[in-house]
Amino acid sequence: MCGRYATTRSAGDLSALFESYDDTDGRLGPDHNVAPTDPVPLVRVDAEGGRVLSAGRWGLVPHWSRSAAGAARMINARAETVATSRAYADPFARRRCLVPADGWYEWVRRPAGGKQPYYMTPRDGSVLAFAGIWSRWESLLTFSVLTTAAVGELAEVHDRMPLLLPADRWAAWLGPVDEPATLLAPPPLDWLAGLEIRPVGPAVGDVRNDGPGLIARVPLPEERIEEEEMTLF
């Protein structure tokens, strides 16, 4: 976790939601199947202290790296070690960002074999903000999503989840703090209860697929069996 997500809102909508100015230059479009190293929106603070919506590539490349070849292995930073990791400690201390998302995907192994994909998304259609950290490597803006131990019903899907930030925590995450580790608490369980855990079809497993059909609810195998049995009588 987190290895695939969706972000489909326009730059204008995101700029309004996050009270930021748009610096993406029209480079981004809706993406229902974001994969490692894809360019996506993120919200960070500029040198003057204002919020800016930027286009960043998913997979952090530390400024001291010799190449960007390992970016796909740097898409997630564990909350438990982000403050001490050689690659992540400096961005965590000084360059935190918000990563807008509509929802994210996880796969659960079925008892009968195969994996069932799920899409976690707010029931009310509101925007999610993943806690992120960013770095600039040469001219490339890159970032990682922080993950933490899954809590509540999300733990039934995967043992990890993105560190989700309710709107009342956005300013603190982006702002200067003496002890950044105080920002790493998971969101409240009552807030997480507003997320839907939605079964979706297998097409999302192929990074070449995109479109709103990927997030459409599908019946689980046991639900399909019940439906078929009902049609027989």
Salt bridges, closest charged atoms under 4 A:
GLU80 OE2 - ARG160 NH1 2.84
ASP90 OD1 - ARG94 NE 2.92
ASP90 OD2 - ARG95 NH2 2.92
ASP102 OD1 - ARG9 NH1 2.64
GLU106 OE1 - HIS158 NE2 3.99
ASP159 OD1 - HIS158 ND1 3.04
GLU196 OE1 - ARG198 NH2 2.98
GLU196 OE2 - ARG217 NH2 2.88
ASP206 OD2 - ARG208 NH2 2.77
ASP210 OD1 - HIS32 ND1 3.59
